[in-house]
């Protein structure tokens, strides 16, 4: 009988330690997930509006180290914001093959994880949008030209 009680106690102890270890692992996983969720919640994505163009122009000028913008500015369509401040934007541009593509302009210091998240959002938005600027190269060229002229009026 003594042997059976000992075994029971050992098994009970093992289960008890196992539950504690499982609880610690679950708490650790929960902590990691909360950090990931908090990190993701800090970034907000919005469409670009005319009211955003002054800020986008400044970001572009700082990155390109130029006084006036040029065709490389493109036609902004999506923004990444952190704490209501624009930290990056995506613009429709014409690539070397004369195809519609996009370029990202971001403030220095944007972490790679945020860049990857933003790129993923841009790619999905780009694929789903069927408006003329996203599908007609001639329309996009004209829109970029008008945007650049308007923003360089100062």
CNS distance restraints for C-alpha pairs under 8 A (distance, minus, plus):
assign (resid   1 and name CA) (resid   5 and name CA) 6.45 0.50 0.50
assign (resid   2 and name CA) (resid   6 and name CA) 6.24 0.50 0.50
assign (resid   3 and name CA) (resid   7 and name CA) 6.24 0.50 0.50
assign (resid   4 and name CA) (resid   8 and name CA) 6.23 0.50 0.50
assign (resid   5 and name CA) (resid   9 and name CA) 6.20 0.50 0.50
assign (resid   6 and name CA) (resid  10 and name CA) 6.17 0.50 0.50
assign (resid   7 and name CA) (resid  11 and name CA) 6.05 0.50 0.50
assign (resid   8 and name CA) (resid  12 and name CA) 6.01 0.50 0.50
assign (resid   9 and name CA) (resid  13 and name CA) 6.08 0.50 0.50
assign (resid  10 and name CA) (resid  14 and name CA) 6.15 0.50 0.50
assign (resid  11 and name CA) (resid  15 and name CA) 6.21 0.50 0.50
assign (resid  12 and name CA) (resid  16 and name CA) 6.09 0.50 0.50
assign (resid  13 and name CA) (resid  17 and name CA) 6.15 0.50 0.50
assign (resid  14 and name CA) (resid  18 and name CA) 5.98 0.50 0.50
assign (resid  15 and name CA) (resid  19 and name CA) 6.10 0.50 0.50
assign (resid  16 and name CA) (resid  20 and name CA) 6.36 0.50 0.50
assign (resid  17 and name CA) (resid  21 and name CA) 6.10 0.50 0.50
assign (resid  18 and name CA) (resid  22 and name CA) 6.01 0.50 0.50
assign (resid  19 and name CA) (resid  23 and name CA) 6.04 0.50 0.50
assign (resid  20 and name CA) (resid  24 and name CA) 6.22 0.50 0.50
assign (resid  21 and name CA) (resid  25 and name CA) 6.15 0.50 0.50
assign (resid  22 and name CA) (resid  26 and name CA) 6.04 0.50 0.50
assign (resid  23 and name CA) (resid  27 and name CA) 6.07 0.50 0.50
assign (resid  24 and name CA) (resid  28 and name CA) 6.10 0.50 0.50
assign (resid  25 and name CA) (resid  29 and name CA) 6.13 0.50 0.50
assign (resid  26 and name CA) (resid  30 and name CA) 5.99 0.50 0.50
assign (resid  27 and name CA) (resid  31 and name CA) 6.07 0.50 0.50
assign (resid  28 and name CA) (resid  32 and name CA) 6.28 0.50 0.50
assign (resid  29 and name CA) (resid  33 and name CA) 6.13 0.50 0.50
assign (resid  30 and name CA) (resid  34 and name CA) 6.09 0.50 0.50
assign (resid  31 and name CA) (resid  35 and name CA) 6.32 0.50 0.50
assign (resid  32 and name CA) (resid  36 and name CA) 6.29 0.50 0.50
assign (resid  33 and name CA) (resid  37 and name CA) 6.06 0.50 0.50
assign (resid  34 and name CA) (resid  38 and name CA) 6.00 0.50 0.50
assign (resid  35 and name CA) (resid  39 and name CA) 6.01 0.50 0.50
assign (resid  36 and name CA) (resid  40 and name CA) 6.14 0.50 0.50
assign (resid  37 and name CA) (resid  41 and name CA) 6.00 0.50 0.50
assign (resid  38 and name CA) (resid  42 and name CA) 6.43 0.50 0.50
assign (resid  39 and name CA) (resid  43 and name CA) 7.50 0.50 0.50
assign (resid  40 and name CA) (resid 114 and name CA) 7.98 0.50 0.50
assign (resid  42 and name CA) (resid  82 and name CA) 5.63 0.50 0.50
assign (resid  42 and name CA) (resid  83 and name CA) 6.73 0.50 0.50
assign (resid  43 and name CA) (resid  80 and name CA) 6.39 0.50 0.50
assign (resid  43 and name CA) (resid  81 and name CA) 5.55 0.50 0.50
assign (resid  43 and name CA) (resid  82 and name CA) 4.93 0.50 0.50
assign (resid  43 and name CA) (resid  83 and name CA) 7.66 0.50 0.50
assign (resid  43 and name CA) (resid 114 and name CA) 7.65 0.50 0.50
assign (resid  44 and name CA) (resid  80 and name CA) 5.68 0.50 0.50
assign (resid  44 and name CA) (resid  81 and name CA) 5.01 0.50 0.50
assign (resid  44 and name CA) (resid  82 and name CA) 6.35 0.50 0.50
assign (resid  45 and name CA) (resid  78 and name CA) 6.96 0.50 0.50
assign (resid  45 and name CA) (resid  79 and name CA) 5.54 0.50 0.50
assign (resid  45 and name CA) (resid  80 and name CA) 4.75 0.50 0.50
assign (resid  45 and name CA) (resid  81 and name CA) 6.25 0.50 0.50
assign (resid  45 and name CA) (resid 118 and name CA) 7.97 0.50 0.50
assign (resid  46 and name CA) (resid  78 and name CA) 5.79 0.50 0.50
assign (resid  46 and name CA) (resid  79 and name CA) 5.26 0.50 0.50
assign (resid  46 and name CA) (resid  80 and name CA) 6.74 0.50 0.50
assign (resid  46 and name CA) (resid  81 and name CA) 7.83 0.50 0.50
assign (resid  47 and name CA) (resid  77 and name CA) 5.58 0.50 0.50
assign (resid  47 and name CA) (resid  78 and name CA) 4.44 0.50 0.50
assign (resid  47 and name CA) (resid  79 and name CA) 5.97 0.50 0.50
assign (resid  48 and name CA) (resid  52 and name CA) 6.33 0.50 0.50
assign (resid  48 and name CA) (resid  53 and name CA) 7.86 0.50 0.50
assign (resid  48 and name CA) (resid  76 and name CA) 6.09 0.50 0.50
assign (resid  48 and name CA) (resid  77 and name CA) 4.81 0.50 0.50
assign (resid  48 and name CA) (resid  78 and name CA) 5.13 0.50 0.50
assign (resid  48 and name CA) (resid  79 and name CA) 5.96 0.50 0.50
assign (resid  49 and name CA) (resid  53 and name CA) 7.02 0.50 0.50
assign (resid  49 and name CA) (resid  77 and name CA) 7.81 0.50 0.50
assign (resid  52 and name CA) (resid  56 and name CA) 6.30 0.50 0.50
assign (resid  53 and name CA) (resid  57 and name CA) 5.84 0.50 0.50
assign (resid  53 and name CA) (resid 151 and name CA) 7.94 0.50 0.50
assign (resid  54 and name CA) (resid  58 and name CA) 6.34 0.50 0.50
assign (resid  55 and name CA) (resid  59 and name CA) 6.33 0.50 0.50
assign (resid  55 and name CA) (resid  86 and name CA) 7.70 0.50 0.50
assign (resid  56 and name CA) (resid  60 and name CA) 6.16 0.50 0.50
assign (resid  56 and name CA) (resid  89 and name CA) 7.31 0.50 0.50
assign (resid  57 and name CA) (resid  61 and name CA) 6.09 0.50 0.50
assign (resid  57 and name CA) (resid  69 and name CA) 7.16 0.50 0.50
assign (resid  57 and name CA) (resid  73 and name CA) 7.97 0.50 0.50
assign (resid  57 and name CA) (resid 151 and name CA) 7.66 0.50 0.50
assign (resid  58 and name CA) (resid  62 and name CA) 6.13 0.50 0.50
assign (resid  59 and name CA) (resid  63 and name CA) 6.22 0.50 0.50
assign (resid  59 and name CA) (resid 105 and name CA) 7.40 0.50 0.50
assign (resid  59 and name CA) (resid 106 and name CA) 7.35 0.50 0.50
assign (resid  59 and name CA) (resid 107 and name CA) 6.79 0.50 0.50
assign (resid  60 and name CA) (resid  64 and name CA) 5.94 0.50 0.50
assign (resid  60 and name CA) (resid  65 and name CA) 8.00 0.50 0.50
assign (resid  60 and name CA) (resid  69 and name CA) 7.39 0.50 0.50
assign (resid  60 and name CA) (resid  73 and name CA) 6.83 0.50 0.50
assign (resid  60 and name CA) (resid 105 and name CA) 6.73 0.50 0.50
assign (resid  61 and name CA) (resid  65 and name CA) 5.32 0.50 0.50
assign (resid  61 and name CA) (resid  66 and name CA) 5.07 0.50 0.50
assign (resid  61 and name CA) (resid  67 and name CA) 6.28 0.50 0.50
assign (resid  61 and name CA) (resid  68 and name CA) 7.11 0.50 0.50
assign (resid  61 and name CA) (resid  69 and name CA) 6.69 0.50 0.50
assign (resid  62 and name CA) (resid  66 and name CA) 7.03 0.50 0.50
assign (resid  63 and name CA) (resid 105 and name CA) 7.61 0.50 0.50
assign (resid  63 and name CA) (resid 107 and name CA) 7.68 0.50 0.50
assign (resid  68 and name CA) (resid 152 and name CA) 6.04 0.50 0.50
assign (resid  69 and name CA) (resid  73 and name CA) 6.31 0.50 0.50
assign (resid  69 and name CA) (resid 148 and name CA) 6.37 0.50 0.50
assign (resid  69 and name CA) (resid 151 and name CA) 7.49 0.50 0.50
assign (resid  69 and name CA) (resid 152 and name CA) 6.69 0.50 0.50
assign (resid  70 and name CA) (resid 148 and name CA) 6.09 0.50 0.50
assign (resid  71 and name CA) (resid  93 and name CA) 7.96 0.50 0.50
assign (resid  71 and name CA) (resid 144 and name CA) 6.47 0.50 0.50
assign (resid  71 and name CA) (resid 145 and name CA) 6.78 0.50 0.50
assign (resid  71 and name CA) (resid 148 and name CA) 6.63 0.50 0.50
assign (resid  72 and name CA) (resid  93 and name CA) 6.87 0.50 0.50
assign (resid  73 and name CA) (resid  91 and name CA) 6.96 0.50 0.50
assign (resid  73 and name CA) (resid  93 and name CA) 7.74 0.50 0.50
assign (resid  73 and name CA) (resid 144 and name CA) 7.89 0.50 0.50
assign (resid  73 and name CA) (resid 148 and name CA) 7.47 0.50 0.50
assign (resid  74 and name CA) (resid  91 and name CA) 5.20 0.50 0.50
assign (resid  74 and name CA) (resid  92 and name CA) 5.30 0.50 0.50
assign (resid  74 and name CA) (resid  93 and name CA) 4.86 0.50 0.50
assign (resid  74 and name CA) (resid  94 and name CA) 7.98 0.50 0.50
assign (resid  74 and name CA) (resid 144 and name CA) 5.39 0.50 0.50
assign (resid  74 and name CA) (resid 148 and name CA) 7.97 0.50 0.50
assign (resid  75 and name CA) (resid  91 and name CA) 4.84 0.50 0.50
assign (resid  75 and name CA) (resid  92 and name CA) 4.94 0.50 0.50
assign (resid  75 and name CA) (resid  93 and name CA) 6.78 0.50 0.50
assign (resid  75 and name CA) (resid 140 and name CA) 7.81 0.50 0.50
assign (resid  75 and name CA) (resid 143 and name CA) 7.10 0.50 0.50
assign (resid  75 and name CA) (resid 144 and name CA) 5.46 0.50 0.50
assign (resid  75 and name CA) (resid 147 and name CA) 7.10 0.50 0.50
assign (resid  76 and name CA) (resid  89 and name CA) 6.68 0.50 0.50
assign (resid  76 and name CA) (resid  90 and name CA) 5.59 0.50 0.50
assign (resid  76 and name CA) (resid  91 and name CA) 3.86 0.50 0.50
assign (resid  76 and name CA) (resid  92 and name CA) 6.21 0.50 0.50
assign (resid  77 and name CA) (resid  89 and name CA) 7.46 0.50 0.50
assign (resid  77 and name CA) (resid  90 and name CA) 5.97 0.50 0.50
assign (resid  77 and name CA) (resid  91 and name CA) 5.68 0.50 0.50
assign (resid  77 and name CA) (resid  92 and name CA) 7.06 0.50 0.50
assign (resid  78 and name CA) (resid  89 and name CA) 5.64 0.50 0.50
assign (resid  78 and name CA) (resid  90 and name CA) 5.24 0.50 0.50
assign (resid  78 and name CA) (resid  91 and name CA) 7.26 0.50 0.50
assign (resid  78 and name CA) (resid 122 and name CA) 7.11 0.50 0.50
assign (resid  79 and name CA) (resid  86 and name CA) 6.63 0.50 0.50
assign (resid  79 and name CA) (resid  87 and name CA) 7.73 0.50 0.50
assign (resid  79 and name CA) (resid  88 and name CA) 5.86 0.50 0.50
assign (resid  79 and name CA) (resid  89 and name CA) 4.34 0.50 0.50
assign (resid  79 and name CA) (resid  90 and name CA) 6.44 0.50 0.50
assign (resid  80 and name CA) (resid  86 and name CA) 5.87 0.50 0.50
assign (resid  80 and name CA) (resid  87 and name CA) 5.83 0.50 0.50
assign (resid  80 and name CA) (resid  88 and name CA) 5.14 0.50 0.50
assign (resid  80 and name CA) (resid  89 and name CA) 6.08 0.50 0.50
assign (resid  80 and name CA) (resid 118 and name CA) 6.89 0.50 0.50
assign (resid  81 and name CA) (resid  85 and name CA) 5.13 0.50 0.50
assign (resid  81 and name CA) (resid  86 and name CA) 4.34 0.50 0.50
assign (resid  81 and name CA) (resid  87 and name CA) 5.50 0.50 0.50
assign (resid  81 and name CA) (resid  88 and name CA) 7.12 0.50 0.50
assign (resid  82 and name CA) (resid  86 and name CA) 6.54 0.50 0.50
assign (resid  82 and name CA) (resid  87 and name CA) 6.61 0.50 0.50
assign (resid  87 and name CA) (resid 106 and name CA) 5.80 0.50 0.50
assign (resid  87 and name CA) (resid 107 and name CA) 5.45 0.50 0.50
assign (resid  87 and name CA) (resid 110 and name CA) 7.41 0.50 0.50
assign (resid  88 and name CA) (resid 104 and name CA) 6.98 0.50 0.50
assign (resid  88 and name CA) (resid 105 and name CA) 5.53 0.50 0.50
assign (resid  88 and name CA) (resid 106 and name CA) 3.96 0.50 0.50
assign (resid  88 and name CA) (resid 107 and name CA) 6.12 0.50 0.50
assign (resid  89 and name CA) (resid 104 and name CA) 5.73 0.50 0.50
assign (resid  89 and name CA) (resid 105 and name CA) 5.46 0.50 0.50
assign (resid  89 and name CA) (resid 106 and name CA) 6.40 0.50 0.50
assign (resid  90 and name CA) (resid 102 and name CA) 6.39 0.50 0.50
assign (resid  90 and name CA) (resid 103 and name CA) 5.61 0.50 0.50
assign (resid  90 and name CA) (resid 104 and name CA) 4.47 0.50 0.50
assign (resid  90 and name CA) (resid 105 and name CA) 6.42 0.50 0.50
assign (resid  90 and name CA) (resid 122 and name CA) 7.22 0.50 0.50
assign (resid  91 and name CA) (resid 102 and name CA) 5.32 0.50 0.50
assign (resid  91 and name CA) (resid 103 and name CA) 5.34 0.50 0.50
assign (resid  91 and name CA) (resid 104 and name CA) 6.42 0.50 0.50
assign (resid  91 and name CA) (resid 105 and name CA) 8.00 0.50 0.50
assign (resid  92 and name CA) (resid 100 and name CA) 6.78 0.50 0.50
assign (resid  92 and name CA) (resid 101 and name CA) 5.78 0.50 0.50
assign (resid  92 and name CA) (resid 102 and name CA) 4.43 0.50 0.50
assign (resid  92 and name CA) (resid 103 and name CA) 6.57 0.50 0.50
assign (resid  92 and name CA) (resid 133 and name CA) 7.90 0.50 0.50
assign (resid  92 and name CA) (resid 134 and name CA) 7.43 0.50 0.50
assign (resid  92 and name CA) (resid 140 and name CA) 7.73 0.50 0.50
assign (resid  93 and name CA) (resid 100 and name CA) 5.89 0.50 0.50
assign (resid  93 and name CA) (resid 101 and name CA) 5.34 0.50 0.50
assign (resid  93 and name CA) (resid 102 and name CA) 5.29 0.50 0.50
assign (resid  93 and name CA) (resid 103 and name CA) 6.64 0.50 0.50
assign (resid  93 and name CA) (resid 140 and name CA) 7.71 0.50 0.50
assign (resid  93 and name CA) (resid 144 and name CA) 7.95 0.50 0.50
assign (resid  94 and name CA) (resid  98 and name CA) 5.39 0.50 0.50
assign (resid  94 and name CA) (resid  99 and name CA) 5.38 0.50 0.50
assign (resid  94 and name CA) (resid 100 and name CA) 4.83 0.50 0.50
assign (resid  94 and name CA) (resid 101 and name CA) 5.83 0.50 0.50
assign (resid  94 and name CA) (resid 102 and name CA) 7.74 0.50 0.50
assign (resid  94 and name CA) (resid 137 and name CA) 7.40 0.50 0.50
assign (resid  94 and name CA) (resid 140 and name CA) 7.98 0.50 0.50
assign (resid  94 and name CA) (resid 141 and name CA) 7.53 0.50 0.50
assign (resid  95 and name CA) (resid  99 and name CA) 5.43 0.50 0.50
assign (resid  95 and name CA) (resid 100 and name CA) 6.37 0.50 0.50
assign (resid  95 and name CA) (resid 101 and name CA) 6.06 0.50 0.50
assign (resid  98 and name CA) (resid 137 and name CA) 7.43 0.50 0.50
assign (resid  99 and name CA) (resid 137 and name CA) 6.59 0.50 0.50
assign (resid 100 and name CA) (resid 134 and name CA) 6.81 0.50 0.50
assign (resid 100 and name CA) (resid 135 and name CA) 7.14 0.50 0.50
assign (resid 100 and name CA) (resid 136 and name CA) 7.84 0.50 0.50
assign (resid 100 and name CA) (resid 137 and name CA) 6.08 0.50 0.50
assign (resid 100 and name CA) (resid 140 and name CA) 7.83 0.50 0.50
assign (resid 106 and name CA) (resid 110 and name CA) 6.95 0.50 0.50
assign (resid 110 and name CA) (resid 114 and name CA) 6.61 0.50 0.50
assign (resid 110 and name CA) (resid 115 and name CA) 6.71 0.50 0.50
assign (resid 111 and name CA) (resid 115 and name CA) 6.35 0.50 0.50
assign (resid 112 and name CA) (resid 116 and name CA) 6.07 0.50 0.50
assign (resid 113 and name CA) (resid 117 and name CA) 6.20 0.50 0.50
assign (resid 114 and name CA) (resid 118 and name CA) 6.05 0.50 0.50
assign (resid 115 and name CA) (resid 119 and name CA) 6.03 0.50 0.50
assign (resid 116 and name CA) (resid 120 and name CA) 6.15 0.50 0.50
assign (resid 117 and name CA) (resid 121 and name CA) 6.34 0.50 0.50
assign (resid 118 and name CA) (resid 122 and name CA) 6.12 0.50 0.50
assign (resid 119 and name CA) (resid 123 and name CA) 6.09 0.50 0.50
assign (resid 120 and name CA) (resid 124 and name CA) 6.36 0.50 0.50
assign (resid 121 and name CA) (resid 125 and name CA) 6.19 0.50 0.50
assign (resid 122 and name CA) (resid 126 and name CA) 5.88 0.50 0.50
assign (resid 123 and name CA) (resid 127 and name CA) 6.14 0.50 0.50
assign (resid 124 and name CA) (resid 128 and name CA) 6.28 0.50 0.50
assign (resid 125 and name CA) (resid 129 and name CA) 6.12 0.50 0.50
assign (resid 126 and name CA) (resid 134 and name CA) 7.23 0.50 0.50
assign (resid 129 and name CA) (resid 134 and name CA) 6.52 0.50 0.50
assign (resid 130 and name CA) (resid 134 and name CA) 6.04 0.50 0.50
assign (resid 130 and name CA) (resid 135 and name CA) 6.26 0.50 0.50
assign (resid 131 and name CA) (resid 135 and name CA) 6.54 0.50 0.50
assign (resid 132 and name CA) (resid 136 and name CA) 5.17 0.50 0.50
assign (resid 132 and name CA) (resid 139 and name CA) 6.37 0.50 0.50
assign (resid 132 and name CA) (resid 140 and name CA) 7.39 0.50 0.50
assign (resid 133 and name CA) (resid 137 and name CA) 7.09 0.50 0.50
assign (resid 133 and name CA) (resid 139 and name CA) 5.67 0.50 0.50
assign (resid 133 and name CA) (resid 140 and name CA) 4.59 0.50 0.50
assign (resid 133 and name CA) (resid 143 and name CA) 7.46 0.50 0.50
assign (resid 134 and name CA) (resid 140 and name CA) 7.23 0.50 0.50
assign (resid 136 and name CA) (resid 140 and name CA) 6.31 0.50 0.50
assign (resid 137 and name CA) (resid 141 and name CA) 6.16 0.50 0.50
assign (resid 138 and name CA) (resid 142 and name CA) 6.32 0.50 0.50
assign (resid 139 and name CA) (resid 143 and name CA) 6.19 0.50 0.50
assign (resid 140 and name CA) (resid 144 and name CA) 6.05 0.50 0.50
assign (resid 141 and name CA) (resid 145 and name CA) 6.14 0.50 0.50
assign (resid 142 and name CA) (resid 146 and name CA) 6.23 0.50 0.50
assign (resid 143 and name CA) (resid 147 and name CA) 6.13 0.50 0.50
assign (resid 144 and name CA) (resid 148 and name CA) 6.09 0.50 0.50
assign (resid 145 and name CA) (resid 149 and name CA) 6.17 0.50 0.50
assign (resid 146 and name CA) (resid 150 and name CA) 6.08 0.50 0.50
assign (resid 147 and name CA) (resid 151 and name CA) 6.12 0.50 0.50
assign (resid 148 and name CA) (resid 152 and name CA) 6.08 0.50 0.50
assign (resid 149 and name CA) (resid 153 and name CA) 6.43 0.50 0.50
